[in-house]
Amino acid sequence: MQLTPDKQAELLRALQDALDDRALAAAMPDLAPLADTPPLPATLIADAKLHVVRHKDSGCVQFVFPGDVTPPSPALAPQGWDWIVQASLRAGERMTQAMINKIEAHNKPERLLALGRGRGHGQPVMPVMPEDLAAARGRKVLLLVHGVFSSVEGAFAALDLQPLLQRYEGRVFGYDHWTIAKTPQQNALNLLQRLPSNAGWDVDILCHSRGGLVVRSLLTEGMADIAQARAGRIANVGKVIFVAAANQGSPLASADDIKQFLNVAAMLASFSPGMALDLVIGLARMVVSLGFGRPSVQALASGSALIEQLERSGTLLTAANSYYARANFAYGDSLLERTGALLSKALIDSANDLVVPYGNVLLPQAAPDAGHILNFGSAEHKQTEVWHTGFFQHPATRDFITRQLA
């Protein structure tokens, strides 16, 4: 496995952003490793800088964080002399909101997409036009909401939309939004503001990862500004399918484990279109610069203020309209293990899809019957086919979605 041209472009974009912000201490402009840097163990690379490193064989991108000089030997999976420094970033930079916004904007604009335009004809997805919204007024529609570091095109690339476009007569929309610069609540409100005030949608929703918290925020009764904006725009909520959704957050998004989260994300972003390397590197810069105190990061943590507020509040989500797909992934027996990523054994051993715990995909107190849930593995038994960014590649996921939305 090596970085594809698209992934190389994401990496170069991240380094260019850092250069523009005067945060880049050293890097080669053509993505070659830094001069005179033979492969080393991560522990010999660590110093006062944030290092972006690549595995000499797999190409997997990882981070060596400032001060990570002597991690306890049992904490990480075995490391060899495998890591080549790609770039070194100044840990003392002070990131501003404008810098964070710029990183997001370079990756993609925030916009509502009409997925019936050009899809399947070699063309990129297209922004929604007024006539698309007019045709959808008061009608049944499908909305796709992507997850962290992602986009509609990246997250749902493996999903066959043709049956869904036929089912909804072309009224399938996606919401491209910023996930490190904004909170899920801001995303939900911004989505509603992109709809006509009298849209009257009868909406089914398919979401992935952090998109679950965006959808929970969209449908909560506990946020007055969102409830007010929703009135007239969403007339009815049909089925909501949560795929690998962080409905109850992830412990990896906590202050203690955020570095683990970033290395998991960097590994997945190295090889999957479902996550973008430039956004992962942007968040790593943000965490090193500003710590854990950013609301967009805090919201993802298990037990966050957002999650507690959602659990206290009424919602348009019910047992009858909620569906789930989740996985417990066996990293130690998988292709991903060959990337050599710097992951903790505690993460590998726990029941999760590498990002979201198996049990946290469900809404609180949910006990879905067999027809409402697709399980890959169980809480006690892991499997090697599906991980966090691999759900839509599996035919069982696609069949589950098509069956529920038929």
TORTIPA-768304 format. One record per residue (C-alpha): residue number from 1; z, x, y; residue in three letters. Coordinates in pm, 1 decimal, always signed. Each point is the difference from the previous one (the first is absolute). Layout:
! TORTIPA-768304
   nudo         up       east      north   voza
    NUM          Z          X          Y    ALA
...
***
This chain:
! TORTIPA-768304
   nudo         up       east      north   voza
      1       +0.0       +0.0       +0.0    MET
      2      -94.3     +129.7     +343.8    GLN
      3      -13.0     -158.2     +343.0    LEU
      4     -310.1     -213.1      +51.5    THR
      5     -202.3      +32.5     +321.3    PRO
      6     +175.4     -311.1     +134.3    ASP
      7     +341.8     +150.6      -71.8    LYS
      8     -102.5     +331.8     +154.9    GLN
      9     -102.8     -194.4     +310.3    ALA
     10     +340.6     -171.4      +12.0    GLU
     11     +174.8     +336.1      -29.4    LEU
     12     -214.9     +156.1     +271.2    LEU
     13      +65.2     -299.4     +226.3    ARG
     14     +376.1      +42.7      -46.8    ALA
     15      -17.7     +368.1      +89.2    LEU
     16     -217.0      -73.7     +303.4    GLN
     17     +256.5     -257.0     +117.9    ASP
     18     +274.7     +260.8      -38.0    ALA
     19     -209.8     +258.8     +185.4    LEU
     20      -61.9     -242.7     +286.9    ASP
     21     +375.2      -63.6      +20.8    ASP
     22      +73.0     +375.7       -1.3    ARG
     23     +196.3      -42.6     -320.8    ALA
     24     -221.6     +218.0     -218.4    LEU
     25     +153.9     +343.1      -47.3    ALA
     26     -272.0     +133.2     -230.8    ALA
     27     -300.0     -131.5     -194.1    ALA
     28     -356.4      +86.4      -89.2    MET
     29     -254.3     -227.6     +172.1    PRO
     30     -221.5      -34.4     -306.9    ASP
     31     +283.6     -118.5     -230.5    LEU
     32      +16.0     +336.6     -176.3    ALA
     33     +352.8     +113.8      -84.4    PRO
     34     +170.6     +218.9     +256.4    LEU
     35      -92.4     +365.8      -28.0    ALA
     36     +218.4     +219.7     -218.6    ASP
     37     +178.8     -293.2     -163.2    THR
     38      -20.3      +33.7     -378.1    PRO
     39     +140.3     -283.4     -210.4    PRO
     40     +378.4       -7.7      +21.4    LEU
     41     +286.8     -215.6     -121.2    PRO
     42      +97.0     -254.0     +263.2    ALA
     43     +340.0     +166.2      +36.1    THR
     44     -163.6     +320.8     +125.4    LEU
     45     -209.2     -187.4     +257.1    ILE
     46     +288.8     -183.9     +162.5    ALA
     47     +118.7     +110.0     +343.2    ASP
     48      +53.8     -164.3     +337.5    ALA
     49     -344.4     -165.3       +7.7    LYS
     50     -153.1     -307.7     -164.2    LEU
     51     -258.0     +134.4     -244.0    HIS
     52     -292.7     -199.3     -137.1    VAL
     53      -81.7     +155.7     -336.9    VAL
     54     -264.7      -57.0     -266.1    ARG
     55      +27.2      +56.8     -374.1    HIS
     56     -226.5     +287.9     -102.1    LYS
     57     -147.8     -195.4     -293.7    ASP
     58      +26.1     -373.2      +70.2    SER
     59      -39.7       +7.1     +378.6    GLY
     60     +302.4     -229.9      +33.1    CYS
     61     +142.7       +6.4     +353.8    VAL
     62     +377.9      +28.3      +38.9    GLN
     63     +256.5      +88.5     +265.5    PHE
     64     +251.1     +282.1      +12.2    VAL
     65     +251.2     -116.5     +256.5    PHE
     66     +198.9     +215.5     +243.6    PRO
     67     +313.5     +135.3     -159.9    GLY
     68     -100.5      -87.0     -358.9    ASP
     69      +67.4     +356.8     -108.1    VAL
     70     +214.4      -37.0     -310.3    THR
     71      -29.5     -344.8     -159.1    PRO
     72     +217.4      -29.7     -310.1    PRO
     73     -213.1     +102.1     -296.5    SER
     74      +61.8     -321.3     -202.1    PRO
     75     -101.6     -221.2     +293.2    ALA
     76     -373.9      +62.1       -9.8    LEU
     77     -252.0       -5.0     -278.5    ALA
     78      -79.4     +359.2     -107.1    PRO
     79     -181.8     +203.4     +266.4    GLN
     80     -233.3     +292.7      -51.3    GLY
     81     -177.2     +241.4     +229.1    TRP
     82     -235.9     -281.7      +87.4    ASP
     83      +17.1      -82.4     +371.4    TRP
     84     -236.0     +125.2     +269.4    ILE
     85      +88.2      -60.3     +363.1    VAL
     86     -259.4     -221.8     +167.2    GLN
     87     +167.8      -21.2     +339.9    ALA
     88     +331.7      +66.7     +168.5    SER
     89     +132.4     -244.9     +259.3    LEU
     90     +267.4      +54.7     +260.9    ARG
     91     +315.9     -184.7      -97.8    ALA
     92     +120.5       -1.4     +359.9    GLY
     93     -273.6     -224.3     +141.2    GLU
     94     +111.7     -319.6     +168.9    ARG
     95     -235.2     -274.9     -102.9    MET
     96      -56.3     -287.7     +238.2    THR
     97     -106.6     -354.8      -75.2    GLN
     98     -335.8      +84.7     +157.6    ALA
     99      -49.9     +280.9     -253.2    MET
    100      +87.6     -231.1     -288.2    ILE
    101     -237.4     -266.1     +131.6    ASN
    102     -277.3     +258.7      +28.1    LYS
    103      +42.2     +103.9     -364.6    ILE
    104      -28.9     -364.6     -105.8    GLU
    105     -297.5      -64.0     +228.0    ALA
    106     -187.8     +301.9     -136.7    HIS
    107      +43.4     -144.9     -349.7    ASN
    108     -104.1     -358.1      +82.1    LYS
    109      +19.7     -263.1     +273.4    PRO
    110     +220.8     -303.3      -40.7    GLU
    111     -225.8     -297.2      -63.1    ARG
    112      -65.1     -311.7     -200.7    LEU
    113     -288.1      +43.5     -244.0    LEU
    114     -246.3     -254.1     -139.3    ALA
    115      -46.2     +122.5     -357.3    LEU
    116     -302.4     -219.1      -60.8    GLY
    117     -205.9     +209.6     +242.0    ARG
    118     -191.3     +281.2     -167.8    GLY
    119     +236.6      +40.1     -295.8    ARG
    120     -185.7     +109.2     -311.1    GLY
    121     -310.1     +109.9     +190.6    HIS
    122     +102.6     +358.4      +70.2    GLY
    123     +131.1      -91.6     +343.7    GLN
    124     +353.4      +41.4     +133.8    PRO
    125     +220.9     -301.1      +50.2    VAL
    126      -63.2     -167.5     +333.8    MET
    127     +229.3     -123.3     +277.4    PRO
    128      +44.1     -373.9      +21.2    VAL
    129     -227.8     -184.5     +242.1    MET
    130      +77.6     -321.0     +191.1    PRO
    131     -232.3     -195.4     -227.0    GLU
    132     +198.4     +116.2     -306.6    ASP
    133     +321.6     -134.8     +148.2    LEU
    134     -169.9     -321.9     +107.1    ALA
    135     -131.3      -56.6     -352.8    ALA
    136     +349.3      +56.6     -142.8    ALA
    137     +184.5     -239.4     +231.0    ARG
    138     +202.6     -246.3     -205.5    GLY
    139     -146.4     +134.3     -324.8    ARG
    140     +125.7     +179.6     -309.1    LYS
    141       -8.7     +378.1      +54.4    VAL
    142     +110.1     +315.7     -181.6    LEU
    143     +177.5     +277.2     +191.7    LEU
    144      +34.9     +358.1     -130.6    LEU
    145     +283.9     +216.8     +136.2    VAL
    146       +8.5     +370.3      -90.8    HIS
    147     +298.3     +232.4      -34.3    GLY
    148     +138.3     +318.5     +152.6    VAL
    149     -243.4     +281.3      +99.0    PHE
    150     -285.1     -225.8     -106.3    SER
    151     -283.3     -227.3     +111.2    SER
    152     -166.7     -312.2     -134.2    VAL
    153     -298.8     +198.7     -119.7    GLU
    154     +216.2     +268.9     -162.4    GLY
    155     +264.1     -222.2     -157.6    ALA
    156     -235.9     -262.5     -144.4    PHE
    157     -302.6     +220.2      -76.6    ALA
    158      +21.5      -69.5     -374.7    ALA
    159      +38.6     -375.5      +39.4    LEU
    160     -310.9     -203.6      -82.5    ASP
    161      -18.6     -231.0     +299.3    LEU
    162     -310.7     -191.9     -102.4    GLN
    163     +182.6     -270.1     -202.5    PRO
    164     +251.1      -36.4     +283.6    LEU
    165     -270.3      -22.0     +265.1    LEU
    166     -159.5     -278.0     -203.5    GLN
    167     +332.9     -177.1      -52.0    ARG
    168      +80.1       +5.2     +373.8    TYR
    169     -361.9      -47.0     +110.6    GLU
    170       +4.6     +333.5     +181.5    GLY
    171     +328.0      -64.3     +181.9    ARG
    172     +172.9     +320.4     -114.4    VAL
    173     +166.0     +209.8     +267.8    PHE
    174     +180.3     +333.8       +4.8    GLY
    175     +249.1     +133.8     +250.7    TYR
    176      -26.1     +370.3      +84.6    ASP
    177     +323.3     +100.2     +171.1    HIS
    178     +210.2     +302.8      +87.9    TRP
    179     +285.0      +76.1     -238.5    THR
    180     +175.5     +305.2     +145.9    ILE
    181      -25.5      -90.4     +368.6    ALA
    182     +116.4     -361.1      -36.5    LYS
    183     +254.6     -204.4     -193.8    THR
    184      -92.6     -275.6     -247.5    PRO
    185     +123.8     -257.1     +254.2    GLN
    186     -236.2     +140.0     +264.2    GLN
    187     -285.9       -4.9     -250.7    ASN
    188      +67.3     -365.9      -84.3    ALA
    189      +12.0     -105.5     +364.4    LEU
    190     -313.6     +198.4      +86.0    ASN
    191     -184.5     -165.3     -289.7    LEU
    192      +87.1     -347.4     +123.8    LEU
    193     -108.4      +92.7     +351.6    GLN
    194     -345.1      +82.0     -135.2    ARG
    195      -48.6     -357.8     -120.2    LEU
    196     -101.4     -292.0     +221.3    PRO
    197     +300.4     -208.1     +102.2    SER
    198     -148.7     -297.3     -188.4    ASN
    199     -122.9     +192.0     -306.3    ALA
    200     +188.0     -233.7     -235.8    GLY
    201      -48.6     +226.9     -298.9    TRP
    202      +85.9     -118.1     -350.3    ASP
    203      +61.6     +355.0     -116.1    VAL
    204      +31.7     +179.9     -331.9    ASP
    205     +116.7     +361.8      +30.5    ILE
    206      -46.4     +313.3     -209.7    LEU
    207     +211.5     +295.4     +109.3    CYS
    208      +88.9     +348.4     -123.4    HIS
    209     +297.2     +233.3      +51.8    SER
    210     +143.0      -14.4     +355.0    ARG
    211     -230.4     -297.8      +53.6    GLY
    212     +268.2     -203.1     -178.3    GLY
    213     +237.4      +53.8     +293.2    LEU
    214     -276.7      -89.1     +245.4    VAL
    215      -58.7     -325.4     -189.4    VAL
    216     +372.4      -76.5      -25.2    ARG
    217      +23.0      +53.2     +376.6    SER
    218     -308.9     -215.5      +56.0    LEU
    219     +151.7     -291.7     -192.1    LEU
    220     +365.8      +24.2     +102.5    THR
    221     +176.5     -270.1     +198.8    GLU
    222     +249.3     +256.1     +130.7    GLY
    223     -207.0     +164.9     +274.6    MET
    224      -59.6     -234.4     +290.9    ALA
    225     -300.7     +180.4     +147.3    ASP
    226     -179.3       +6.5     -335.5    ILE
    227      +83.3     -363.2      -81.1    ALA
    228     -126.9     -105.8     +342.3    GLN
    229     -322.4     +197.9      -37.9    ALA
    230      -52.0     -135.8     -352.6    ARG
    231      +11.8     -364.7     +114.3    ALA
    232     -355.4     -131.1      +17.2    GLY
    233     -145.4     +315.6     -148.6    ARG
    234     +126.5      -39.7     -357.2    ILE
    235      +13.2     -362.4     -109.0    ALA
    236      +81.0      +57.0     -367.2    ASN
    237      +91.8     +284.3     -233.4    VAL
    238     -158.9      -15.6     -343.2    GLY
    239      +41.8     +280.3     -253.4    LYS
    240     +139.5     +341.6      +93.5    VAL
    241      -60.0     +288.0     -242.3    ILE
    242     +224.1     +304.4      +43.4    PHE
    243     -147.9     +309.5     -168.4    VAL
    244     +241.7     +295.9      -15.7    ALA
    245     +157.8     -154.7     +308.0    ALA
    246     +303.4     +157.8     +162.4    ALA
    247     +161.8     -341.4      +39.4    ASN
    248     +348.2     +148.0      -31.1    GLN
    249      -95.4     +340.8     +135.3    GLY
    250       +6.9     +338.8     -166.8    SER
    251     +287.4     +247.7      -21.8    PRO
    252     -259.7     +273.4      +58.3    LEU
    253      -27.5     -118.9     +360.9    ALA
    254     +365.7      +87.0      +63.1    SER
    255     +123.3     +291.8     +208.2    ALA
    256     +107.7     +185.5     -315.3    ASP
    257     -328.7      -38.6     -187.7    ASP
    258     -270.0      -20.1     +268.3    ILE
    259     -127.1     +348.8      -88.7    LYS
    260      -49.6     -112.5     -359.8    GLN
    261     -185.5     -307.3     +126.0    PHE
    262     -231.2     +218.3     +208.2    LEU
    263      -84.4     +230.1     -291.8    ASN
    264      -66.6     -299.4     -226.2    VAL
    265     -224.6     -146.5     +269.3    ALA
    266     -177.4     +333.7      +53.8    ALA
    267      -69.4      +27.0     -373.4    MET
    268     -140.4     -354.2      -15.5    LEU
    269     -195.4      +46.9     +322.8    ALA
    270     -157.3     +318.3     -138.6    SER
    271     -187.8     -194.3     -266.0    PHE
    272       +2.9     -371.5      +90.2    SER
    273     -189.8     -189.8     +271.4    PRO
    274     +304.7     -227.7      +17.8    GLY
    275     +191.1     +248.4     +217.4    MET
    276     -127.8     +225.4     +279.3    ALA
    277     +107.4     +365.7      +19.3    LEU
    278      -13.3      +13.0     +379.2    ASP
    279     +250.6     -285.5      +27.3    LEU
    280     +233.5     +155.8     -258.0    VAL
    281       -8.3     +332.1     +186.2    ILE
    282      +55.4     -189.3     +325.3    GLY
    283     +313.7     -162.1     -139.2    LEU
    284     +125.2     +336.2     -129.2    ALA
    285      -35.4     +140.0     +351.8    ARG
    286     +176.5     -305.2     +137.5    MET
    287     +294.2      +27.5     -239.7    VAL
    288      +44.6     +373.4      +62.0    VAL
    289      -26.1      -52.1     +376.5    SER
    290     +194.8     -321.2      +49.6    LEU
    291     +207.2      -36.3     -316.6    GLY
    292      +51.1     -326.4     -182.3    PHE
    293      +63.4     -199.9     +315.7    GLY
    294     -343.4     -159.2      +36.3    ARG
    295       +0.1     -379.2      -57.8    PRO
    296     -332.2      +12.8     -186.0    SER
    297     +157.6     +234.2     -256.5    VAL
    298     +341.0     -165.1      -17.3    GLN
    299     -150.7     -343.1      -73.5    ALA
    300     -124.7     +116.8     -340.7    LEU
    301     +337.9     +112.4     -129.3    ALA
    302     +188.4     -212.6     -251.2    SER
    303     +262.1     -198.7     +189.3    GLY
    304     -163.3      +60.6     +339.1    SER
    305      +82.5     -221.0     +296.1    ALA
    306     -340.3     -167.5      -38.6    LEU
    307      +53.2      -76.8     -367.8    ILE
    308     +350.2     -133.5      +65.1    GLU
    309     -135.1     -223.7     +277.5    GLN
    310     -275.0     -132.1     -226.3    LEU
    311     +251.5      -74.3     -274.7    GLU
    312     +221.5     -197.7     +240.9    ARG
    313     -286.8     -207.3     +135.7    SER
    314     -202.2     -293.7     -119.0    GLY
    315     -355.3      +63.5     -113.1    THR
    316     -323.4     -173.3      -92.4    LEU
    317       +4.6     +195.7     -326.6    LEU
    318     +118.8     -192.1     -306.2    THR
    319      +29.8      +58.4     -372.2    ALA
    320     -302.8     -223.9      -46.2    ALA
    321     -233.8     +189.6     +233.4    ASN
    322     +106.8     +361.3      -70.5    SER
    323     -167.4     +225.8     -259.1    TYR
    324      +66.1     +363.8      -89.0    TYR
    325     -148.6     +309.6     -164.5    ALA
    326     +224.1     +301.6      -61.0    ARG
    327      +17.0     +318.3     -208.0    ALA
    328     +239.9     +253.3     -147.2    ASN
    329     -203.0     +320.3      -13.8    PHE
    330      +53.0     +295.0     -236.2    ALA
    331      -90.9     +293.1     +223.0    TYR
    332     +101.4     +257.6     -258.4    GLY
    333     -273.1     -103.8     -243.6    ASP
    334     -277.6      -67.9     +250.7    SER
    335     -299.4     +159.0     +168.9    LEU
    336     +199.1      +12.1     +322.6    LEU
    337     +245.6     +246.2     -152.4    GLU
    338     -284.8     +252.3      -13.8    ARG
    339      -13.0       +2.6     +380.2    THR
    340     +318.8     +208.4       -3.7    GLY
    341     +152.1     -208.1     +279.9    ALA
    342     +348.6      +95.4     +121.6    LEU
    343     +175.6     -315.1     -120.5    LEU
    344     +364.7      -40.9      -93.5    SER
    345      +98.4      -70.1     -357.9    LYS
    346     +219.5     -286.0     +119.7    ALA
    347     -307.6     -172.9     +141.8    LEU
    348     -200.1      +64.4     -314.5    ILE
    349     +273.4     -138.7     -224.6    ASP
    350      +76.9     -320.3     +191.6    SER
    351     -182.5     -332.0      -46.3    ALA
    352     -270.3       -9.0     +267.0    ASN
    353     -372.9      +28.6      +63.7    ASP
    354      +67.8     +331.0     +183.1    LEU
    355      +64.9     -181.3     +330.8    VAL
    356     +157.3     -342.7      -56.1    VAL
    357     +277.2      -63.0     -255.1    PRO
    358     -101.5     -236.6     -278.2    TYR
    359     +258.6     -260.5      +99.6    GLY
    360      -67.0      +19.4     +375.1    ASN
    361     -346.3     -154.5      -23.5    VAL
    362     +158.3     -342.6      -48.8    LEU
    363     +136.9     -206.3     +284.0    LEU
    364     +382.0      -19.8       -1.1    PRO
    365     +132.9     -231.1     -272.4    GLN
    366     -352.4      -52.4     -134.8    ALA
    367      -33.8      -73.4     -371.9    ALA
    368     -373.0      -62.9      -43.9    PRO
    369     -128.3     -156.5     -318.4    ASP
    370     -262.7     +175.9     -208.6    ALA
    371     -290.4     -160.4     +181.9    GLY
    372     +114.0     +137.6     +334.6    HIS
    373      +40.8     +367.7      -87.2    ILE
    374     -200.2     +289.7     -142.0    LEU
    375     +212.1     +284.1     -136.1    ASN
    376     -121.8     +348.4      -86.7    PHE
    377     +285.4     +126.4     -212.5    GLY
    378     +351.9     -134.1      +43.9    SER
    379     +324.8     +108.6     +160.5    ALA
    380      +82.0     +190.5     -319.7    GLU
    381     -345.4     +116.7     -109.9    HIS
    382     -249.8     +203.4     +200.5    LYS
    383     -379.4       +6.2      -32.4    GLN
    384     -268.9     +245.7     +112.5    THR
    385     -286.3     -225.0     +111.7    GLU
    386     +107.3     -134.5     +339.6    VAL
    387     +182.7     +158.3     +293.4    TRP
    388      +49.1     -108.6     +360.8    HIS
    389     -355.6      +49.5     +124.2    THR
    390     -169.0      -76.0     -333.2    GLY
    391      +59.2     -372.6      -48.7    PHE
    392     -339.6     -128.4     +109.5    PHE
    393     -186.8     +243.8     -224.2    GLN
    394     +152.9     -167.4     -306.1    HIS
    395     -193.1     -301.6     -136.4    PRO
    396     +323.8     -186.6      -77.3    ALA
    397      +87.8       -1.2     +370.8    THR
    398     -343.9     -120.3     +100.4    ARG
    399       +9.2     -273.2     -265.1    ASP
    400     +348.4     -107.5     +112.0    PHE
    401     -111.5      -29.7     +362.3    ILE
    402     -320.4     -184.9      -84.2    THR
    403     +186.9     -239.6     -228.4    ARG
    404     +265.1      -83.4     +259.4    GLN
    405     -250.1      -48.6     +281.2    LEU
    406     -269.5     -178.8     -201.5    ALA
***
